[in-house]
Amino acid sequence: MNENSNTNVWRYVPALTIIASIFLLVLIISGLKEYRYIGGGVIPQNVITVNGEGEVFAVPDIATFSFGIVESGATVKEAQDKATMKTNAALEALKSLGIEDKDIQTSGYNAYPKYEFVTRQVVCITYPCPPTGNQEIVGYEVSQNITVKVRKIDDAGKAIDAATSAGASNISGLSFTIDDEDELVREARQKAIMDARNKAKELAKDLDVRLVRIVNFSEGGNYPIPYYAKAEMGGMGGADMAPAPTVPAGENRIVSNVTITYEIR
């Protein structure tokens, strides 16, 4: 190899050295990142676990209730026609209060025969005696259940009165909820986490240890505790001059429970 060739080779040595250095640096950084996660899925032996609870209160803005219409007839059609007439009257009364179609839902519909035991006089000349009667269809009964969501909560009593005045035979499931609970649930969760964190700090101080990191978190449930009210249904069935029932909404309590495990040293 001549002198010119050796000169050309040495010309590229600095560049190759820089490339090799960069390559080694990348390998070192990658190795450090992997090392960081080695054993990351294994819960350390030295841990403490604490529970936290948070709660928020809010005034409900939605009332929900169900009502039923029950009618009888000699035929299924006759019973259906009677039930439909009362149901339509109740729906019109609800819509006059501003309740929209999307907030009125049929939650049950049944049509079934009505039976009675019919007795006949039978002359018994053998033993055992034949049956003296049997079950016979004497008509049909149709029932329809409607669930209503009242977004103007002050109109809840008026909505109940409208249904009963139209002939609803029963009112059930009255409850008060909050339309958008996500932010309230988040607030309750934050309070629960803070409660757990404070407990962990106090426990670590008492044990003379140091909190390192959170190694496990679980949420026992974010749930609202609604207020259920039972309305006084004086005048139920459409009595004249019967006032609309008063149904106070109260407050809803939204609760969050969390469990946090900390590594300690």
QUIDAJO-V771746 format. One record per residue. N is the residue number from 1. RES is the residue in three letters. PSI is psi as a letter, one per 40 degrees, with the letter a starting at -180 (none if undefined). Layout:
N&RES&PSI ; N&RES&PSI
This chain:
1&MET&h ; 2&ASN&i ; 3&GLU&d ; 4&ASN&d ; 5&SER&d ; 6&ASN&d ; 7&THR&d ; 8&ASN&d ; 9&VAL&d ; 10&TRP&d ; 11&ARG&d ; 12&TYR&e ; 13&VAL&d ; 14&PRO&d ; 15&ALA&d ; 16&LEU&d ; 17&THR&d ; 18&ILE&d ; 19&ILE&d ; 20&ALA&d ; 21&SER&d ; 22&ILE&d ; 23&PHE&d ; 24&LEU&d ; 25&LEU&d ; 26&VAL&d ; 27&LEU&d ; 28&ILE&d ; 29&ILE&d ; 30&SER&d ; 31&GLY&d ; 32&LEU&d ; 33&LYS&d ; 34&GLU&d ; 35&TYR&d ; 36&ARG&d ; 37&TYR&e ; 38&ILE&h ; 39&GLY&e ; 40&GLY&d ; 41&GLY&e ; 42&VAL&h ; 43&ILE&h ; 44&PRO&i ; 45&GLN&d ; 46&ASN&g ; 47&VAL&i ; 48&ILE&i ; 49&THR&h ; 50&VAL&i ; 51&ASN&i ; 52&GLY&i ; 53&GLU&h ; 54&GLY&i ; 55&GLU&i ; 56&VAL&i ; 57&PHE&i ; 58&ALA&i ; 59&VAL&h ; 60&PRO&i ; 61&ASP&e ; 62&ILE&h ; 63&ALA&h ; 64&THR&h ; 65&PHE&i ; 66&SER&i ; 67&PHE&i ; 68&GLY&i ; 69&ILE&h ; 70&VAL&h ; 71&GLU&i ; 72&SER&i ; 73&GLY&i ; 74&ALA&d ; 75&THR&i ; 76&VAL&d ; 77&LYS&d ; 78&GLU&d ; 79&ALA&d ; 80&GLN&d ; 81&ASP&d ; 82&LYS&d ; 83&ALA&d ; 84&THR&d ; 85&MET&d ; 86&LYS&d ; 87&THR&d ; 88&ASN&d ; 89&ALA&d ; 90&ALA&d ; 91&LEU&d ; 92&GLU&d ; 93&ALA&d ; 94&LEU&d ; 95&LYS&d ; 96&SER&e ; 97&LEU&e ; 98&GLY&e ; 99&ILE&h ; 100&GLU&i ; 101&ASP&d ; 102&LYS&e ; 103&ASP&e ; 104&ILE&h ; 105&GLN&h ; 106&THR&h ; 107&SER&e ; 108&GLY&i ; 109&TYR&h ; 110&ASN&i ; 111&ALA&h ; 112&TYR&i ; 113&PRO&i ; 114&LYS&h ; 115&TYR&i ; 116&GLU&i ; 117&PHE&h ; 118&VAL&h ; 119&THR&h ; 120&ARG&i ; 121&GLN&h ; 122&VAL&h ; 123&VAL&h ; 124&CYS&h ; 125&ILE&e ; 126&THR&i ; 127&TYR&h ; 128&PRO&i ; 129&CYS&i ; 130&PRO&i ; 131&PRO&i ; 132&THR&e ; 133&GLY&a ; 134&ASN&i ; 135&GLN&h ; 136&GLU&i ; 137&ILE&h ; 138&VAL&e ; 139&GLY&a ; 140&TYR&i ; 141&GLU&h ; 142&VAL&h ; 143&SER&i ; 144&GLN&h ; 145&ASN&h ; 146&ILE&h ; 147&THR&h ; 148&VAL&h ; 149&LYS&h ; 150&VAL&h ; 151&ARG&d ; 152&LYS&g ; 153&ILE&d ; 154&ASP&e ; 155&ASP&e ; 156&ALA&d ; 157&GLY&d ; 158&LYS&d ; 159&ALA&d ; 160&ILE&d ; 161&ASP&d ; 162&ALA&d ; 163&ALA&d ; 164&THR&d ; 165&SER&d ; 166&ALA&e ; 167&GLY&e ; 168&ALA&h ; 169&SER&e ; 170&ASN&i ; 171&ILE&h ; 172&SER&i ; 173&GLY&f ; 174&LEU&h ; 175&SER&i ; 176&PHE&h ; 177&THR&i ; 178&ILE&h ; 179&ASP&d ; 180&ASP&g ; 181&GLU&e ; 182&ASP&d ; 183&GLU&d ; 184&LEU&d ; 185&VAL&d ; 186&ARG&d ; 187&GLU&d ; 188&ALA&d ; 189&ARG&d ; 190&GLN&d ; 191&LYS&d ; 192&ALA&d ; 193&ILE&d ; 194&MET&d ; 195&ASP&d ; 196&ALA&d ; 197&ARG&d ; 198&ASN&d ; 199&LYS&d ; 200&ALA&d ; 201&LYS&d ; 202&GLU&d ; 203&LEU&d ; 204&ALA&d ; 205&LYS&d ; 206&ASP&d ; 207&LEU&e ; 208&ASP&f ; 209&VAL&i ; 210&ARG&h ; 211&LEU&h ; 212&VAL&d ; 213&ARG&i ; 214&ILE&h ; 215&VAL&e ; 216&ASN&i ; 217&PHE&h ; 218&SER&i ; 219&GLU&h ; 220&GLY&e ; 221&GLY&h ; 222&ASN&h ; 223&TYR&i ; 224&PRO&i ; 225&ILE&g ; 226&PRO&i ; 227&TYR&h ; 228&TYR&h ; 229&ALA&i ; 230&LYS&h ; 231&ALA&i ; 232&GLU&h ; 233&MET&f ; 234&GLY&h ; 235&GLY&e ; 236&MET&h ; 237&GLY&e ; 238&GLY&f ; 239&ALA&i ; 240&ASP&i ; 241&MET&e ; 242&ALA&h ; 243&PRO&i ; 244&ALA&i ; 245&PRO&i ; 246&THR&h ; 247&VAL&g ; 248&PRO&h ; 249&ALA&d ; 250&GLY&a ; 251&GLU&i ; 252&ASN&i ; 253&ARG&h ; 254&ILE&h ; 255&VAL&i ; 256&SER&h ; 257&ASN&h ; 258&VAL&i ; 259&THR&h ; 260&ILE&h ; 261&THR&h ; 262&TYR&i ; 263&GLU&h ; 264&ILE&i ; 265&ARG&none
